[in-house]
Amino acid sequence: MGRIGFQELLIVFGLALLIFGPSKLPEIGKSLGRGIREFKQTSKEIKDSVSLEDNDEDKKNS
């Protein structure tokens, strides 16, 4: 459970093609890619920030 197979991807792609049409799919894909990229960048920044705070606390306690 939780894995998406080839058949499921085809069904999702077919539904998206029917709903949005072939001219909108590249635009939607591009927007989705930007959103994922921004999410990864933000999560990395938060992770780095937490790591820096942990390092600062370790230095204060030493």
Distance bins in CASP14 RR format, pairs under 12 A and 6 or more apart:
PFRMAT RR
TARGET T0000
AUTHOR 0000-0000-0000
RMODE 2
METHOD distances of the structure
MODEL  1
2 8 0 0 0 0 0 1 0 0 0 0 0
3 9 0 0 0 0 0 1 0 0 0 0 0
4 10 0 0 0 0 0 1 0 0 0 0 0
4 11 0 0 0 0 1 0 0 0 0 0 0
4 12 0 0 0 0 1 0 0 0 0 0 0
4 13 0 0 0 0 0 1 0 0 0 0 0
5 11 0 0 0 0 1 0 0 0 0 0 0
5 12 0 0 0 0 0 1 0 0 0 0 0
5 13 0 0 0 0 0 1 0 0 0 0 0
6 12 0 0 0 0 0 1 0 0 0 0 0
6 13 0 0 0 0 0 1 0 0 0 0 0
7 13 0 0 0 0 0 1 0 0 0 0 0
7 14 0 0 0 0 0 1 0 0 0 0 0
8 14 0 0 0 0 0 1 0 0 0 0 0
8 15 0 0 0 0 0 1 0 0 0 0 0
9 15 0 0 0 0 0 1 0 0 0 0 0
9 16 0 0 0 0 0 1 0 0 0 0 0
10 16 0 0 0 0 0 1 0 0 0 0 0
10 17 0 0 0 0 0 1 0 0 0 0 0
11 17 0 0 0 0 0 1 0 0 0 0 0
11 18 0 0 0 0 0 1 0 0 0 0 0
12 18 0 0 0 0 0 1 0 0 0 0 0
12 19 0 0 0 0 0 1 0 0 0 0 0
12 20 0 0 0 0 0 1 0 0 0 0 0
12 25 0 0 0 0 0 1 0 0 0 0 0
13 19 0 0 0 0 0 1 0 0 0 0 0
13 20 0 0 0 0 0 1 0 0 0 0 0
13 21 0 0 0 0 0 1 0 0 0 0 0
13 22 0 0 0 0 0 1 0 0 0 0 0
13 25 0 0 0 0 1 0 0 0 0 0 0
13 28 0 0 0 0 0 1 0 0 0 0 0
13 29 0 0 0 0 0 1 0 0 0 0 0
14 20 0 0 0 0 0 1 0 0 0 0 0
14 21 0 0 0 0 1 0 0 0 0 0 0
14 22 0 0 0 0 0 1 0 0 0 0 0
14 25 0 0 0 0 1 0 0 0 0 0 0
15 21 0 0 0 0 0 1 0 0 0 0 0
15 25 0 0 0 0 0 1 0 0 0 0 0
16 22 0 0 0 0 1 0 0 0 0 0 0
16 24 0 0 0 0 1 0 0 0 0 0 0
16 25 1 0 0 1 0 0 0 0 0 0 0
16 26 0 0 0 0 0 1 0 0 0 0 0
16 27 0 0 0 0 0 1 0 0 0 0 0
16 28 1 0 0 1 0 0 0 0 0 0 0
16 29 0 0 0 0 1 0 0 0 0 0 0
16 32 0 0 0 0 0 1 0 0 0 0 0
17 23 0 0 0 0 0 1 0 0 0 0 0
17 24 0 0 0 0 1 0 0 0 0 0 0
17 25 1 0 0 1 0 0 0 0 0 0 0
17 26 0 0 0 0 0 1 0 0 0 0 0
17 28 0 0 0 0 0 1 0 0 0 0 0
18 24 0 0 0 0 0 1 0 0 0 0 0
18 25 0 0 0 0 0 1 0 0 0 0 0
19 25 0 0 0 0 1 0 0 0 0 0 0
19 28 0 0 0 0 0 1 0 0 0 0 0
20 26 0 0 0 0 0 1 0 0 0 0 0
20 27 0 0 0 0 1 0 0 0 0 0 0
20 28 1 0 0 1 0 0 0 0 0 0 0
20 29 0 0 0 0 0 1 0 0 0 0 0
20 31 0 0 0 0 0 1 0 0 0 0 0
20 32 0 0 0 0 0 1 0 0 0 0 0
21 27 0 0 0 0 0 1 0 0 0 0 0
21 28 0 0 0 0 1 0 0 0 0 0 0
22 28 0 0 0 0 0 1 0 0 0 0 0
24 30 0 0 0 0 0 1 0 0 0 0 0
24 31 0 0 0 0 0 1 0 0 0 0 0
24 32 0 0 0 0 0 1 0 0 0 0 0
25 31 0 0 0 0 0 1 0 0 0 0 0
25 32 0 0 0 0 0 1 0 0 0 0 0
26 32 0 0 0 0 0 1 0 0 0 0 0
26 33 0 0 0 0 0 1 0 0 0 0 0
27 33 0 0 0 0 0 1 0 0 0 0 0
27 34 0 0 0 0 0 1 0 0 0 0 0
28 34 0 0 0 0 0 1 0 0 0 0 0
28 35 0 0 0 0 0 1 0 0 0 0 0
29 35 0 0 0 0 1 0 0 0 0 0 0
29 36 0 0 0 0 1 0 0 0 0 0 0
29 37 0 0 0 0 0 1 0 0 0 0 0
30 36 0 0 0 0 0 1 0 0 0 0 0
30 37 0 0 0 0 0 1 0 0 0 0 0
31 37 0 0 0 0 0 1 0 0 0 0 0
31 38 0 0 0 0 0 1 0 0 0 0 0
32 38 0 0 0 0 0 1 0 0 0 0 0
32 39 0 0 0 0 0 1 0 0 0 0 0
33 39 0 0 0 0 1 0 0 0 0 0 0
33 40 0 0 0 0 1 0 0 0 0 0 0
33 41 0 0 0 0 0 1 0 0 0 0 0
34 40 0 0 0 0 0 1 0 0 0 0 0
34 41 0 0 0 0 0 1 0 0 0 0 0
35 41 0 0 0 0 1 0 0 0 0 0 0
35 42 0 0 0 0 1 0 0 0 0 0 0
35 43 0 0 0 0 0 1 0 0 0 0 0
36 42 0 0 0 0 0 1 0 0 0 0 0
36 43 0 0 0 0 0 1 0 0 0 0 0
37 43 0 0 0 0 0 1 0 0 0 0 0
37 44 0 0 0 0 0 1 0 0 0 0 0
38 44 0 0 0 0 0 1 0 0 0 0 0
38 45 0 0 0 0 0 1 0 0 0 0 0
39 45 0 0 0 0 0 1 0 0 0 0 0
39 46 0 0 0 0 0 1 0 0 0 0 0
40 46 0 0 0 0 0 1 0 0 0 0 0
40 47 0 0 0 0 0 1 0 0 0 0 0
41 47 0 0 0 0 0 1 0 0 0 0 0
41 48 0 0 0 0 0 1 0 0 0 0 0
42 48 0 0 0 0 0 1 0 0 0 0 0
42 49 0 0 0 0 0 1 0 0 0 0 0
43 49 0 0 0 0 0 1 0 0 0 0 0
43 50 0 0 0 0 0 1 0 0 0 0 0
44 50 0 0 0 0 0 1 0 0 0 0 0
44 51 0 0 0 0 0 1 0 0 0 0 0
45 51 0 0 0 0 0 1 0 0 0 0 0
45 52 0 0 0 0 0 1 0 0 0 0 0
46 52 0 0 0 0 0 1 0 0 0 0 0
46 53 0 0 0 0 0 1 0 0 0 0 0
47 53 0 0 0 0 0 1 0 0 0 0 0
47 54 0 0 0 0 0 1 0 0 0 0 0
48 54 0 0 0 0 0 1 0 0 0 0 0
48 55 0 0 0 0 0 1 0 0 0 0 0
49 55 0 0 0 0 0 1 0 0 0 0 0
49 56 0 0 0 0 0 1 0 0 0 0 0
50 56 0 0 0 0 0 1 0 0 0 0 0
50 57 0 0 0 0 0 1 0 0 0 0 0
51 57 0 0 0 0 0 1 0 0 0 0 0
51 58 0 0 0 0 0 1 0 0 0 0 0
52 58 0 0 0 0 0 1 0 0 0 0 0
52 59 0 0 0 0 0 1 0 0 0 0 0
53 59 0 0 0 0 0 1 0 0 0 0 0
53 60 0 0 0 0 0 1 0 0 0 0 0
54 60 0 0 0 0 0 1 0 0 0 0 0
54 61 0 0 0 0 0 1 0 0 0 0 0
55 61 0 0 0 0 0 1 0 0 0 0 0
55 62 0 0 0 0 0 1 0 0 0 0 0
56 62 0 0 0 0 0 1 0 0 0 0 0
END
